[in-house]
């Protein structure tokens, strides 16, 4: 499997509900619409290992059968829409997004 991991920083406390609504009702829906996507797991973190505030607010782990399927999705209108939505969420909520890709080891 080829995977992309996207790590979202936390929004401001006053934006938390609006961020969660945008993430779950729009962004995750757009991700699930990718034609070659094999799986999507999202996690909302509640605390760091050992307690305290987590380093990230959310993570999404997206899976494709292989790198070619990932690249094919990168050429779709669904991918363009997903990337545009991520950009507007970053701007609207002042969050950051870090991502990396790789194969199962």
Protein Blocks (a to p, Z undefined) as FASTA:
>chain_A
ZZdddddddddfklmmmmmmmmmmmmmmmmmmpmklgbdcddddfbdehiajdfbfbdcd
dddfblklmmmmmmpmklmmmmmmmmmmmmmnopacdddddddZZ
